[in-house]
Amino acid sequence: MNASQALPEPWLRGTITEVGAVPRAVLHALELANEDLKKWCSSLTEAEFNARPHGLPSVAFQLRHIARSVDRLLTYAEGNALSAEQLTALKTESESVPPAQSVFDELPSSLTRGAQRIRALAKSDLEQTRFVGKKALPTTLGGLLVHVADHTQRHVGQAITTAKILLAERR
């Protein structure tokens, strides 16, 4: 598919209309994240995937962080505390990363599970109080859902910037 045939971004495709505006925007953000990361990061070599050009976090870290933070944020959105397993995963995010394919497998499965969880929350009152972290910082269900989209896109941008630097350094 050439550029003139490319699909518009997910939020402009008229999809997921059965879901309210806020959860729909979050679902579209996750869809866009998956598409953009495949486009910009899938051609990286194993060494590039784990490289830290100019001291930046690696693409591997960014993808792993996206996958795991979506899970953690949605746990809070569901009104729950993080499990021991989630806390352990948080502590190991920046440690040496398994092969790129393993990380690329973790990301879409995490985004798919996240989308299912967002759909389950979609009809809930977005003004419900929620708490985040050990300090139980107050927010709302809607605030958490918006943050899932915001946080994901922030790290997608960082991963893509790092990938572009690495791709430019090939020349």
Secondary structure, 3 states (H helix, E strand, C coil): CCHHHCCCCHHHCCCCCCCCHHHHHHHHHHHHHHHHHHHHHCCCCHHHHHCCHHHCCCHHHHHHHHHHHHHHHHHHHCCCCCCHHHHHHHHHCCCCCCCHHHHHHHHHHHHHHHHHHHHHHCCCCCCCEEEECCCCEEEEHHHHHHHHHHHHHHHHHHHHHHHHHHHHHCC
